[in-house]
Amino acid sequence: EHFWLNEGWTVFLQRKIMAKVHNDDKFFDFDAIGGWKDLKDSVEEMPDAYTKLIPELGDGDPDDAFSSIPYEKGFNLLYSLERMVGKDKFGEFTKAYFNEFKFGVIT
């Protein structure tokens, strides 16, 4: 049900790792810009029921709801939180979050 939360973390961390590997925060920003475009395009193309964080599938095929929306909405939530509290505090939260939920999932 909360697929977006797991995938949001995946995208957020993948972008952080790439920036660290290349020792350049521009890699994070560049990929985030591309993700934002993908999100906008998907929201325009998908039925409204499939653009929510928890899509209303009804009797529909879950494959029909697949898009970048849960990945990028989840990423944008985490990125917004990081911007609000600062990288250092969000980094501390991230470590605590993963320590709490290691070997399991939150959803």
TAWO-V985904 format. One record per pair of residues at least 24 apart in sequence whose ideal C-beta (glycine too) atoms are under 6 Angstrom apart, sorted by the first residue. I is the first residue (numbers start at 1). J is the second residue. Records with the same first field share a line. If there is no record, write none. Layout:
BEGIN
I = J / J
END
This chain:
BEGIN
1 = 54
2 = 107
3 = 70
4 = 53 / 70 / 73 / 74
5 = 74 / 107
7 = 70 / 71 / 74
8 = 74 / 75 / 78
11 = 71 / 75
12 = 75 / 78
35 = 72
38 = 68
39 = 68 / 72
42 = 67 / 68 / 69
END
